[in-house]
């Protein structure tokens, strides 16, 4: 089960850029593009900057008006979607 304790890695085959406040991701294996809204882009940029999910959660709590359990659920749903599309990998401990 995915938790905030999971360690993630962005694979080398994923390219990304930020356009205004959104992120555009490209999986070069599947040649599919993905778009993330402002909050998703912030999560992505923190992960790309080397932050862990445990570090992303409190950072977003400070930046956005959302309650902690809801934010945790949203982060985990986003990460699961990214994983399903080959955009992040969950590292084994």
N, C-alpha and C positions, 0 to 999 in steps of 0.2 A: 504494500500500500504506500502510495506517495505521501510524504510528509514534508514539512519545512526543514527537516533534518537531512533530506536528500542532497547529495552533491551532484551538480550538473556540469556538463561540458558542452560547449558549442562546437559541433564538428567542423573540420576544415572545409567541407563542401558547402557550408552555409555562408553566403555573403549577405551583408546588410548595409543599409544606409538610413539616415534620418531625413525626412522631408517635412519641414515645418515641425509639428509636434507628433508626427506619426512615424512609424518605422516600416520599411519595406524590406522583406527578407526574400532571398532566392535560394532554394535548394537546388544546387547545380547537378545533383544526381537525377532528380525528377524533372528539372527545368520548370518548376512551379514557383510562382510568386505568392507571397503572403503579406498582408497588411495588418499592422497593429495600431490601435487607436492610441491616444495620448497616454493612458495608464499602462497599456500593454507595452508601448514603446519605452516607457520609463522602467518597467520591469526588465525588458530586454537590455537596455543600456546599462543598468546596474549589474545584470548577470554578465554581460560582455566585458564590463569593467572589473570582473573578478569577484564580485559580491556573491555570497551564498544566499540561499532562500531565507535563512535565519536572519541575515543582515538586510535583505530586501524588505521584509515585512515591517520592521520598525521605521525604516526610512520612508516607506509609503504612508504609514500611519501619520507621520509628521507633515507630509505634503498634501494629503487628500482627506476630506471629511468622510470617514467611513469607520464603522465599528470593527474591532479587531477580528472577531470570528468571521464576519462577512468577507473581510479582506483576505484572510487566510484561505477561505474557500475559493475566492476568485483567483488568487495566485495559483493555487493547486490545479484548478480547472484549466487555466491558461497554460501552465507547464505541461499538463497531460496532453493538451491539444498540440502543443509544440512538439512533444515527444512522438505522438502518433504520426506527425508529418515529417519526421526526421530532422527537425530543426534544433533539438537538444538531445543529449544522451544522459541518462542517469548512470552515474558511476557506482560500481559496487564498492562496498566498504572493505 
